[in-house]
Amino acid sequence: MPLDAIPPLGFTPAVGDTELTPRQRELLALAHELGRARFAPRAAQWDETATFPFANYDDLRAAGLLALCVPRDQGGGGADYATYMMAAAEIGRFCGATALTWNMHISSTLWTGVLADGIPMTEAERAEHLRRRQLHFARVVDKGAIYAQPFSEGSAAAAGRAPFGTTARKVDGGWIVNGRKIFASLSGAADYYGILCTEDKPGTRPDPRDTLYLAVPASSEGFAISGDWNPLGMRGTVSRNLTFTEVFVPDDEQLMPRGIYHKGAQTWPAMFFTLAPTYLGLANAAYDFTVQYLRGEVPGEPPVRRRMYPTKQIAVAQMRIQLESLRSLFLRAIREARPNPSKDERMRLYAAQYTVMEGANDIARLAIRTCGGQGMMKHLPLERIYRDSRCGSLMLPWTAELVLDRMGREALYEPGEKDEA
């Protein structure tokens, strides 16, 4: 279809009024309509009760969005990295918990799909991976299965600085998994939990290069979910604790061949940027609400205009400037994401992560200050957006602190360089 024949979207996407492919426009329109009509009206209930947004997942499944990043030849949507990131930002605009958990699910298909295609493998490894991922893709496409992606253990492992404490011991036909994960989003909602664990090799020290990526079925004997879930924000993610006690996982549940995850982490740093679109969406939501509120156009509220005050105008200008900065860095980062990026590309990726994760909450802070006391009321979405946006810079593997550490170190040291003792 010629670009001039594509009908206008009728809204500005969360990523801004940038150039889009026809497929991206189609997906953004779908995400926007689902978010506006379905997800936004339900967002308060997931937050209030700290329960998983099952109804939203029914809508995602019906729309084909659970299989968005499954290749087309496997029956999925065939979306590439940048297209997924744009759609995720649009969903985050209407329900942060839905966008964030959707990311955990999509990442399992994205990592085994387009990202794995850019990871070096031997012919045997590639053949093994292509065969096994057909099993996982078919579950998502044909059965609407949900995959979670629990990484955190309360150690440096999720940041890539230590081996995972969760281990997998090779046995005939599969693996025996033991360990624990914390902050495991989609707890009790996922059909499969894509866990990272360290291969238990007798007589050798645990090594991050021996990381395994396994899909543990929720029905597995020895698998358990525990702990309360009553956090500040992102309450609908239901990120409880998982324990694995002598859990048998068949060989075909490997999401990547032995040792390939570690190569992927080195090859594709952009794979760790997929949490950011949720928070870009929240930044847009805070800005959208503030403009709507100052214009007296919030549904159900008195039509009182507050836009004529210079202090309000200046604050909105400051929010828009910051939002445009977030959008610009985000867009550049997702469009140049590729295997083995240059140093400058990698630094921009870090900068985009930090800017979005910290900037979203700063925009929400300005929104509450600008809207005043009404912004704190729970019948309006702004205080929830503020709480949800505060969570972004705390999330491993790229917390705000770790990103600053990486940027500073990699700016001053080339690979292999050390200071003299």
N, C-alpha and C positions, 0 to 999 in steps of 0.2 A: 504494500500500500504506500503511495507517495506520502511524504511527511505532511504536505499541505492538505491531504485528504483526511488526516487524523483529527477527529473532533477534539475540541479543547477539554481539559480535565474538569474545569469548573471549580478548581481549588488549587492552592499552592501546596505541593507536597512537602513533607517534613524536611526533605533534602533540598528544598528550594526550587525555583523555576529554572532548572537546568535542562540541558538537552537530554532527551530520553529516546530510547528505541520504542517501536510500537509495542513490543512485549512488556517493557517496563511500564509504559503508560497503562496498559491493560491491567497489570498486577497492582499498580498503585491505586487505580480506580477501584479495584475489588477490595483491597485492604482498607481504603478510606471508607467505603460504603459499609463493610462489615464493622469497622471500628465505630463509625458514627451511629449506625442503626442498632447494633447488637452489643458491642463490647463496652462502650462508654456507659450506657444505661445500667449495666450489670456491675461495673467496676467497684462501686461502693460496697456491694454485698460480699464480694470476695475479701475485701479489705477488712470489713467489720467483723466477719466471722473467721478470718484467717483460713479459708477453705479454698481448695483448688477450683479453677474455672472450667469445670467439666462441660458446661453448656457452650462455652466459647470453643472448646476443642471439638465439639460436635459440629459447630459451624465451620471450623478450619478443615475438618475431615470432609465435610460435604462439598466444600469449595475446592478440594484437591490440594490445599495448602500444606497438609502434612507431608505430601510427596513433592513439594515444590522443587527441591534440589536433587531428586532422583532423576538420573538421565532419562531422556525421552525414549531411548530404545529399551528401557526397563519399565516403561509405563508411567513415568513421572513427569513433572513439569519442566525439567531440563534447565532450570534457572542457574545462571552463573553466580559467582561470589558477589559481584557488585549489585546485581539485580535483587538477590536475596536481602542484602544489607539495606537497600532502599525500601523494600516492602516491610522489613522488620521495623524500620524507623516510623513508618506510617502507622503500623499497629501499635507501637509504643506510645504514640500520640493519644491513644484512646484508652489503653489499659496496660500499664507497665508490667504487671505480673503475667499477663498473657504473652506479651512480647518476649519477656525474659525467659519464660519456660519454653516457649516455642523455639527460641534460640537453642536451648539445650537439646531439644529433639532434632531440629534441622541440622545442627552441627554433626550429629552422628551420620547423617546422609551426605552432608557436604564434605566432611573429612574423608569418608570412604569413597566419595565420588570425585568431584572435580579437583579437590586438593590432593588426594592420593594419586591422581593421574600425573601430578607434577613432582612426585617423590621418586628418586632413583630406586629401582628394584631390579633384581635379577629376573631372568625370564621365568624361572620357577616360582619366584615370589609373586610376580605379576599374575601368572596364571592362577595361582592359589587365591590371590586377592580377588580377581575378577569372578572366580567361581563362588567364593564365599559371600561376596557382597550381593550377589543375586538373591541369596536367601533372605538377607536383611531387607533389601529393597522390596522384594515380593511381599514381605510382611506389612510394610508400610502402605504399598500401593493396593494390595488385594484385601488386607484385613484392617487397615487403618491403625496399625500398631503404633504405640508411642514409645520412644526411646528417651531415657534420661542420660545425663552425662555427669555423674558425681566424681569430682576430682579431690576436693579438699579433705585433709586429714588433720589439720591443726599443726602441720609441720611445714618445712620449706619445700616439700616435694612438689606441691602444685605450682610453685614459682620456678620449678626446674632446677633447684639448687641441691636437691638430695633425692635419693631413691624413694619410691613410695613404700610406706610401711605395710600396705596391703600386698600380700604375696600370692603367687600362683605356682604350684608345684606340678610338674608334668607327670601324668599317669597315662596308662593305656586309654586311648580314645578321647583324652581331654586334659583338664586341669583341675586341681583342687585349690580353691581360693579361701584364704583366711585374712581377716582384717576388718577395718572400720573406715567409714567415710562420714564426714559431717557436712552440714549445709547442703544436703543432697536434694536439690529441687525436683519436683514432681514425685516426691515420696508418696507411695500409695496410689499414684495415678499412672505411672509408667508400666508398660508391659515388659520392658527390658531396660537394664541399667548398664550403660556402657562405661565400665570402670577402668581406670588405669591402675596397674599393679606391677610389682617387680617380680621377674621370674626368679624363683627360688632354686639356685644352682648349688648343690652341696659342695662345700669346700671352697667356695668363692665369696668374696665380699659383694653385698648388694651394689648395683651399678645402675644409674639412670639409663644407660644404653640398653639395659635389659628390660625396659618397660614394655608391658603387654597391654593391649587394648581389647578387652573382652566384654561381650554382651551377656549379662547374667539375667536369665529369665526371672520374672517376679515370683514365679511359682516354685523356685528352686528350694529344695530341702536344705535347711541351715541358713537361709537368708531371713533377716528380720529387720523391721523398722521400729525405731524407738525415739523417745525424747519428745518434749513439748515444742510447740511452735507459736511463739507470741512475740514477734519482733516489732521494731519501730516501723519499718516499711517493707514493701514487697511481700506483704503478708499472704497473698494468694499463691505464692510459689511453693508453699508447704515444704520447706527445706529441712527435713528432719535427719536423724542419724540412721546409717545403714550398718549392719554387722553381717559378716560372712564367716560362718563356722563350718569348715570342711565342706564347702559348697562345690559340688561337681559341675563343671562347665564343659560341654562337649567341644571338640576341636573346631567344629564349624561355627562356633559362636565367636571366633576371633574376628574382630572388626578390621584388624590389620595384621599382616604376618609378623612373626617374631622380629623385634628390633626395629621395625619400620616406624613406629610412632616417634621414637627419638629422632630419627632422620627427618621426619615430617616437621617436628618442632623446630629443628635447625633450618630447614628448607623454606618453610612457610610461616614466618612470624605473623602474618596477617590472620592466621587461624585463631589467634588469641584476641583479635579485635572485634569479634562477633558479639560481645556484650554491649558494645558502644551504641548501636542503633536504637536500642530501647531508650537510652538516656537522651539521645538526640530527639527522639519522639516526645519525651517528657519535657524537654526544654521548649519545644514547639507548643506543647499543651499549656505550659505556664504563660507563655506569651499570648497565645490565642485567648485564654481566659481573661487576661488583664485587659486586652483591647475590647473584648466583648463587655466586660464589666464596666469599664470607663465610658463606653458608649451607651450603657443602660440597656443592653440587649441579652442579658442572661435569662434564659427561660425560667419562669416561676418567681423571678425577683422583680421588685418595683422598677419601672423604666426610668430610673434616676440617672441622669448624665453627669459625669464628673470629668469629662474630657477637656473642659475649658480652663482648668487650672494649670499654670505653667509648670508647677512641680510634677504633676502627673505626666505632662507631655515630655518633659526631660527624662523622667524615669523610663517611659516607654521607648524613647529614643535610645537610651543606654541598653535596654534589653534587646532591642532590634540589632544594634551594633554587635553585641555579643553573640546573638543568634546567628548572624551572618558569618561571623568568624568560625563558629562551630560547624556550620554547614560547609563552608569552603574547605576547611581542613579535612573534614570527614569525606567529602566528595573526592578530593584529590587522593586521599589515602586508599579508598576502595577502588578507584579507577586504575591506580598504578600497582595494586596488590598483585604479586606474582611470586613464583619460586625464586629463591636466592636474590632478593632485592639488593640494590646498591646501599651503601651506607646512608646516603642522603634520603633514600626512600624509607629506610628503616627508621631513621630519626624522625621523619615526618609522621610515620605511623605512631611512634611513641607520643609525639606532640599532639596528634589528633586524639589519641586515647586520653591523655591527661586533660586536654582542653574540653572534650565532651563530658567526661565524667565529673570534673570539678565545675565546669561551666553550667551544666544543667541545674545543679543545685543553687548556683549563684543567681541564675535567672529566676528560679523559683523563689529565692530569698527576696529579690527585688520585687517580684510579683506580689508577695504577701505584704511587704512594706508599702507598696503603691496602692493596693486595693484596701488596705487598712484592716480594721477589726473583722469585717465580713469575711476576709480571706481565711480566717482561722476557723470558721464554722464548718462542721462536719457534713452539713447537707450540701455543701459546695465542694468541688473537686480539688481546689487549690492546696489545701493543707495535706491531702493525700499525695498530690504530686510532689509537694515539698519533701515529705517523708520518704517517698519512693526514690526521689532523685538523690537523696543523701546517701543511699546505699551503693551507688555505682563505684565510687572511688575506693570502696573497701573490698572489692571483689577480686579474688585471685583468678588468674595468675598475674595480672597486671594491675595491682593497686596503684593509687596515685604515688605513694612513697616508692614502690618498686620501679615505677616508670621513671621517676626523677633520678633514682640511683642508676638505672640502665643508661639513661641519656647522658648523664654526667660522665660516667665511666667510659662509655663508648665514644664520646666526643674527645676525651683526653688520651685514650689508649687505643692503639691499633691491635688487632688480634695477635696474641702471643707476647705483647710487650709487658714488661714488669719493671718496677723500680729496683735500683740497687739496694741491697740490704744495708 
